Amino acid sequence: MARRFERVRRMGLLAVLGLALVLVMPGRGAAESLADVLVAAYRNSNLLEQNRALLRATDEDLVQAQARLLPVVRFIVGAQAQFQNPPPMFGSGTTRSVGVSATLSATVPIIDFGRGQLGIQAAREAVLGTRAALVGIEQAVLLRAVQSYLNVRSTRDTVALRRNNVELIRQELRAARERFELGDSTRTDVAIAEARLAAAQSALSAAEGDFAVAREDFNFAVGRYPNNLAAPPRLPRLPASVEDAQAIARRNHPSIRQAQHQVAAADLQAQITRAQRMGTVAGSLTARGSATGGTARRDVTAGVDWSVDLYTGGQAPSAERRAMAQHEAQRAALHQTVAQVLQSVAANWAQLAVARARLEASDLQIAAAQSAYEAVRAEAELGSRTTLDVLNAEQELLDAQSGRIVAAATVQLAAYALLEATGQLTVEGLNLGIPTYDVEAYSGQHQVIQRRETPSEQGQRLDRIMSRQSPLITDR
């Protein structure tokens, strides 16, 4: 009795210790939510890192545009040697003089007829357009993470469903064999059950392969393999109507904002090209000192030059026409981008409605198939149904359950795809609660001019274009 008590006490202590280890250690059993997946995808994305570097490169274009308005200072040091009547191989009768010179020069554009400021504005528009493009990449990364998350869960649930189906068919096969031995059925029933079992095992292998592929896709999209994925959360908050969704997309979608900045940059570039005809007025200041043969000399020269091309063989007019054509192309691209975004919003809205209807129908189908399966199985026990009838009813239930898994994932994916189409699928829009990449930190370190409080003339012109195209847009 004492030994049994001691054995029980030791087993209790081991159980308590094991439970404590499970609670203390952050093991693989911890559920991983969709928000955790999105945070990991945002932090581990190589695509985001690439486009952040491209944004920093564009910031440098703005720094260089500002530098073109500042003086350029050069310092040159040289040494010279002169030989008078040098005999072959520079014999002893040669008269030589050695000199050293140093030159400090500075040039600064005085009047460029506005090209410098226009260049700064064009570079700023390029920076803002690249920032909008980075938001678009962020949306694509997060949507891909949502898709891989749902795919892993769907394939995992399908594997569990297929395994359960294999076990059920095995039970049916055992029952068919028992009835055959008792003489209540034929060999045909046993063969049918064996064939269904082989098909179920094949489907299970395919489902396991799909799950393995889904895990690899998850690793690519998120940056690590999935842990224990929790159930999807409630659907995100969506617009009340397709018209509201399209209005939000007009205001917020990064592709539209990027196209707007590209139009503004093309307009500015056309103005720069026209101003090239006026030439440049530049000032220069040069200080030069030299010493030759013990004689020192110092010179200071200041001047103002106006340089203008009088004849370029048609190059200047051609450059202007080219810039105007590019500006028109960018405006057409803006209208096309708006049309594509609106079409995407409407399509995703319709897909979400269809997915919700399919999910509701799947629930009804499962309920009906479950009732039918239970009834057929009960009738088979009474001898009024065959093994084939039971297997067919079970297959219909399996198809309904598989369809429900796909329908549920489709609803989730369609909801987040709608958010992406409206420009709201971002870390900030989803309230993930993590620090995001500061697009102005790098440019601020290099004293790049930041956002304007007053819109430029090109920005105001774009606003008028967009308001004419979409009169229903109003700021909320």
C-alpha positions in Angstrom: 0.0 0.0 0.0 2.8 2.4 0.9 4.6 1.5 -2.4 1.5 2.3 -4.4 1.1 5.6 -2.6 4.7 6.5 -3.2 4.3 5.6 -6.9 1.2 7.8 -7.2 2.9 10.7 -5.4 5.9 10.5 -7.8 3.6 10.4 -10.9 1.7 13.4 -9.5 4.9 15.4 -9.0 6.0 14.6 -12.6 2.7 15.6 -13.9 2.8 19.0 -12.1 6.4 19.5 -13.2 5.5 18.8 -16.8 2.5 21.2 -16.6 4.7 23.9 -15.2 7.2 23.5 -18.0 4.4 23.8 -20.6 3.1 27.0 -19.0 6.5 28.6 -18.6 8.2 27.7 -21.8 6.9 29.5 -25.0 6.5 26.3 -26.9 5.1 25.6 -30.3 1.7 25.1 -28.8 1.1 28.9 -28.6 -1.5 29.9 -31.1 -0.4 32.3 -33.8 -2.9 34.9 -34.9 -3.3 36.5 -38.2 -2.0 39.8 -36.8 1.2 38.0 -35.7 1.6 36.6 -39.3 1.1 40.1 -40.8 3.7 41.6 -38.4 6.2 38.9 -39.3 5.6 39.4 -43.0 6.1 43.2 -42.7 9.3 42.8 -40.7 10.9 40.0 -42.8 10.0 41.2 -46.3 13.0 41.5 -48.6 10.7 43.2 -51.2 10.0 46.0 -48.7 13.7 46.4 -47.9 14.5 46.6 -51.7 11.9 49.4 -52.3 13.0 51.2 -49.1 16.5 51.4 -50.6 15.0 52.6 -53.9 13.2 55.3 -51.9 16.5 56.4 -50.3 18.1 56.6 -53.7 15.2 58.8 -54.9 15.8 61.0 -51.8 19.3 61.5 -53.0 18.0 62.8 -56.3 16.3 65.6 -54.4 19.5 66.4 -52.5 21.4 66.7 -55.9 18.6 68.9 -57.3 19.1 71.3 -54.4 22.9 71.2 -54.8 22.6 72.5 -58.3 21.6 75.9 -57.0 24.7 76.1 -54.7 28.2 77.2 -55.6 30.7 74.7 -56.8 34.2 75.3 -55.4 37.3 73.7 -56.9 40.9 73.6 -55.7 43.7 72.7 -58.1 47.4 72.4 -57.3 50.0 72.0 -60.1 53.7 71.9 -60.7 55.5 72.9 -63.9 59.1 72.6 -65.2 60.4 74.6 -68.2 63.6 73.8 -70.2 65.2 76.2 -72.6 67.3 74.9 -75.6 67.6 71.5 -74.1 70.4 69.3 -75.7 69.8 65.6 -76.1 69.2 63.8 -72.9 68.9 67.2 -71.0 72.7 67.9 -70.7 74.4 70.3 -68.3 73.9 73.3 -70.6 70.1 73.4 -70.1 68.4 76.4 -68.4 65.6 75.2 -66.2 62.8 76.8 -64.2 60.4 75.1 -61.8 57.1 76.5 -60.7 54.2 75.6 -58.4 50.7 77.0 -58.7 47.5 76.8 -56.7 44.0 77.8 -58.0 40.8 78.2 -56.0 37.7 78.8 -58.2 34.0 79.0 -57.4 31.1 79.1 -59.8 27.5 79.7 -59.0 24.4 79.9 -61.2 22.9 83.4 -60.8 19.9 83.2 -63.1 18.7 79.9 -64.6 15.2 81.2 -65.4 13.6 79.0 -62.8 15.0 75.6 -63.9 16.7 75.0 -60.6 13.5 75.4 -58.5 11.5 73.5 -61.0 14.1 70.7 -60.8 13.7 70.6 -57.0 9.9 70.4 -57.3 10.2 67.6 -59.9 12.5 65.7 -57.6 10.2 66.2 -54.7 7.3 64.8 -56.8 9.4 61.8 -57.6 10.1 61.2 -53.9 6.4 61.4 -53.1 5.6 59.1 -55.9 8.1 56.5 -54.7 6.7 56.8 -51.2 3.2 55.9 -52.6 4.8 53.0 -54.5 6.2 51.7 -51.3 2.8 51.7 -49.7 1.6 49.7 -52.7 4.4 47.2 -52.0 3.4 47.0 -48.4 -0.2 46.2 -49.3 1.0 43.4 -51.7 3.2 41.9 -49.0 0.4 41.9 -46.4 -2.2 40.5 -48.8 0.2 37.7 -49.8 0.7 36.9 -46.1 -3.1 36.7 -45.6 -3.4 34.4 -48.6 -0.6 32.1 -47.3 -2.1 32.1 -43.8 -5.5 31.1 -45.1 -4.0 28.5 -47.4 -2.1 26.8 -44.6 -5.2 26.6 -42.5 -7.4 25.4 -45.3 -4.9 22.7 -46.3 -4.4 21.7 -42.7 -8.1 21.3 -42.1 -8.5 19.4 -45.3 -5.8 16.9 -44.2 -7.7 16.4 -40.9 -10.9 15.9 -42.8 -9.3 13.4 -45.2 -7.8 11.5 -42.3 -11.2 11.3 -40.6 -12.7 10.1 -43.9 -10.1 7.3 -44.2 -10.9 6.1 -40.7 -14.7 6.1 -41.4 -14.2 4.1 -44.6 -12.1 1.6 -42.8 -14.9 1.1 -40.3 -17.3 0.6 -43.2 -14.9 -1.9 -44.8 -14.7 -3.8 -41.6 -18.5 -3.8 -41.3 -18.8 -5.0 -44.9 -16.4 -7.8 -44.3 -18.3 -8.9 -41.2 -21.6 -8.9 -43.0 -20.0 -10.8 -45.9 -18.7 -13.5 -43.4 -22.2 -13.7 -41.9 -23.8 -14.0 -45.4 -25.7 -10.7 -45.1 -23.8 -9.0 -48.1 -21.9 -9.9 -51.2 -18.2 -9.7 -52.2 -19.2 -6.7 -54.3 -19.9 -4.6 -51.2 -16.4 -5.5 -49.8 -14.8 -4.6 -53.1 -16.6 -1.3 -53.3 -15.5 -0.4 -49.8 -11.9 -1.4 -50.6 -11.9 0.8 -53.7 -13.3 3.8 -51.7 -10.6 3.3 -49.1 -7.8 3.3 -51.7 -9.3 6.5 -53.2 -9.6 8.1 -49.8 -5.9 7.3 -49.0 -4.9 8.8 -52.3 -6.9 11.9 -51.6 -5.2 12.1 -48.1 -1.8 11.9 -49.7 -2.7 14.7 -52.1 -4.0 16.8 -49.2 -0.8 16.3 -47.2 1.2 17.3 -50.3 -0.9 20.5 -50.6 -0.2 21.2 -47.0 3.5 20.8 -47.4 3.4 23.2 -50.4 1.3 25.7 -48.4 3.9 25.7 -45.6 6.7 26.5 -48.0 4.6 29.3 -49.6 4.0 30.6 -46.0 7.7 30.6 -45.3 8.4 32.5 -48.5 5.6 35.1 -47.8 6.1 35.6 -44.1 9.8 34.7 -43.6 9.4 31.7 -41.4 7.4 28.5 -41.2 3.9 28.5 -39.6 3.4 27.6 -35.9 0.0 26.7 -34.5 -2.2 29.1 -36.6 -5.2 30.3 -34.7 -8.6 30.7 -36.3 -9.1 33.8 -38.5 -10.5 36.8 -36.6 -13.7 38.5 -37.5 -13.8 40.2 -40.9 -12.2 43.7 -40.9 -14.4 46.7 -41.1 -15.4 47.2 -44.7 -17.2 50.1 -46.5 -21.0 50.1 -46.5 -21.4 50.1 -50.3 -19.4 49.7 -53.4 -19.7 53.4 -54.1 -18.2 54.2 -50.7 -15.4 51.7 -51.4 -14.6 53.4 -54.7 -14.6 56.8 -53.1 -12.1 55.6 -50.5 -10.0 54.1 -53.2 -9.9 57.4 -55.2 -8.6 59.2 -52.2 -6.3 56.6 -50.7 -5.0 54.1 -53.2 -1.3 54.3 -53.6 -1.3 53.6 -57.3 -3.5 56.7 -57.9 -1.3 58.9 -55.7 1.8 57.6 -57.4 0.3 58.4 -60.8 -0.7 61.9 -59.7 2.9 62.7 -58.6 4.2 61.3 -61.9 1.9 63.6 -63.8 3.1 66.6 -61.7 6.8 65.6 -62.3 6.2 65.3 -66.0 4.6 68.7 -66.1 7.6 70.2 -64.3 10.0 68.5 -66.6 8.2 70.0 -69.6 8.6 73.5 -68.0 12.3 72.8 -67.4 12.8 71.8 -71.0 11.1 75.0 -72.2 13.3 77.1 -69.9 16.4 75.6 -71.5 16.1 78.0 -74.4 16.9 81.0 -72.1 20.3 79.7 -71.2 22.1 80.3 -67.9 23.7 83.3 -66.2 26.6 82.2 -64.0 29.1 84.0 -61.8 32.7 82.9 -61.2 35.5 83.8 -58.9 39.0 82.5 -59.3 42.1 83.1 -57.1 45.4 81.8 -58.4 48.8 81.9 -56.9 52.1 80.7 -58.5 55.8 80.7 -57.7 58.4 80.3 -60.5 62.1 80.8 -60.0 61.7 82.6 -56.7 59.1 84.9 -58.2 55.6 84.8 -56.6 52.4 85.9 -58.4 48.8 86.2 -57.3 45.8 86.8 -59.5 42.1 87.2 -58.6 39.5 87.1 -61.4 35.7 87.6 -61.2 33.2 87.4 -64.0 29.7 86.9 -65.0 28.8 84.8 -68.1 25.5 84.3 -70.0 25.5 81.2 -72.1 22.7 80.4 -74.5 22.4 78.0 -77.4 21.5 79.9 -80.6 21.3 76.9 -82.9 21.1 73.2 -81.9 19.9 71.6 -85.2 16.4 71.1 -83.9 17.4 69.4 -80.7 15.8 71.9 -78.4 12.4 71.9 -80.1 12.5 68.1 -80.2 13.2 67.9 -76.5 10.2 70.2 -75.8 7.9 68.1 -77.9 9.2 64.9 -76.2 8.6 66.4 -72.8 5.0 67.4 -73.7 4.3 64.0 -75.1 5.5 62.3 -71.9 3.4 64.6 -69.9 0.3 63.7 -71.9 1.2 60.0 -71.6 1.4 60.4 -67.8 -2.0 62.1 -67.7 -3.5 59.3 -69.7 -1.8 56.8 -67.4 -3.4 58.5 -64.4 -6.9 58.1 -65.9 -6.2 54.5 -66.7 -5.0 53.8 -63.2 -8.1 55.4 -61.7 -10.2 53.2 -64.0 -8.3 50.0 -63.1 -8.6 50.8 -59.3 -12.3 51.4 -59.6 -12.8 48.2 -61.6 -10.7 46.2 -59.0 -12.9 47.6 -56.2 -16.1 46.6 -57.9 -14.8 43.1 -58.8 -13.6 42.5 -55.3 -16.9 43.7 -53.9 -18.7 41.2 -56.1 -16.4 38.4 -55.2 -17.0 39.1 -51.5 -20.7 38.9 -52.0 -20.4 35.6 -53.9 -18.1 34.2 -51.3 -20.5 35.0 -48.5 -23.4 33.4 -50.4 -21.3 30.3 -51.0 -20.5 30.0 -47.3 -24.1 30.2 -46.4 -25.0 27.6 -49.0 -22.2 25.4 -47.7 -23.6 25.5 -44.2 -27.0 24.4 -45.5 -25.4 21.7 -47.6 -23.5 20.3 -44.7 -26.6 20.2 -42.5 -28.6 18.4 -45.1 -25.8 16.0 -46.0 -25.2 15.2 -42.4 -28.9 14.3 -41.9 -28.9 12.2 -45.0 -25.7 10.3 -44.0 -27.0 9.5 -40.6 -30.4 8.3 -42.0 -28.7 6.1 -44.7 -26.4 4.6 -42.1 -29.3 3.8 -39.8 -31.2 2.2 -42.7 -28.1 0.2 -43.7 -28.0 -1.3 -40.2 -31.6 -2.4 -40.7 -30.7 -4.0 -44.1 -32.6 -1.6 -46.3 -29.5 0.2 -47.6 -26.3 -1.2 -49.1 -22.7 -0.4 -48.4 -22.6 1.7 -51.6 -25.4 3.8 -50.4 -23.6 4.5 -47.1 -20.3 5.4 -49.0 -22.1 7.7 -51.4 -23.8 9.6 -48.5 -20.5 9.9 -46.7 -18.9 11.2 -49.9 -21.5 13.9 -50.3 -21.0 14.9 -46.7 -17.2 15.0 -47.3 -17.6 17.2 -50.4 -19.9 19.6 -48.5 -17.4 19.9 -45.6 -14.5 20.4 -48.1 -16.5 23.1 -49.9 -17.2 24.8 -46.6 -13.4 25.0 -45.8 -12.7 26.6 -49.2 -15.7 29.0 -48.9 -14.7 30.2 -45.4 -11.2 31.0 -46.6 -12.5 32.7 -49.7 -14.6 35.0 -47.7 -11.6 36.1 -45.6 -9.4 36.5 -48.6 -12.0 38.5 -50.5 -12.5 40.9 -47.5 -8.8 41.6 -47.3 -8.5 41.9 -51.1 -11.2 44.5 -50.9 -9.2 46.4 -48.3 -6.2 46.2 -50.6 -8.2 47.5 -53.6 -9.3 50.5 -51.5 -5.8 51.3 -50.3 -6.4 50.4 -46.6 -4.4 47.1 -46.3 -1.5 48.7 -44.4 0.1 48.3 -41.0 -1.5 51.6 -40.0 -4.9 50.8 -41.6 -5.1 47.4 -39.8 -3.9 48.8 -36.5 -1.2 46.2 -36.0 0.4 48.3 -33.3 4.1 48.1 -34.5 6.5 50.9 -35.5 6.6 51.3 -39.3 9.3 52.5 -41.6 9.7 56.2 -41.4 9.9 57.5 -44.9 11.1 60.9 -43.9 13.8 59.9 -41.4 16.5 59.3 -44.1 15.7 62.4 -46.0 15.6 64.5 -42.8 19.2 63.4 -42.0 20.3 64.9 -45.3 18.2 68.1 -45.0 15.9 67.3 -47.8 13.0 69.7 -48.2 9.9 68.0 -46.6 6.3 68.1 -47.6 4.8 71.5 -48.6 2.0 73.0 -46.5 0.8 74.9 -49.6 0.2 72.8 -52.7 2.2 73.7 -55.8 0.6 74.9 -59.0 0.9 71.4 -60.5 -0.7 69.9 -57.4 -3.6 72.3 -57.6 -4.0 71.5 -61.3 -4.1 67.8 -60.5 -6.7 68.3 -57.8 -8.9 70.1 -60.4 -8.5 67.2 -62.8 -9.4 64.6 -60.3 -12.4 66.6 -59.0 -13.8 66.9 -62.6 -13.3 63.2 -63.1 -15.0 62.2 -59.8 -17.4 64.8 -58.6 -18.8 62.5 -55.9 -15.5 62.7 -53.9 -15.7 64.7 -50.8 -13.3 64.8 -47.9 -14.7 63.2 -44.8 
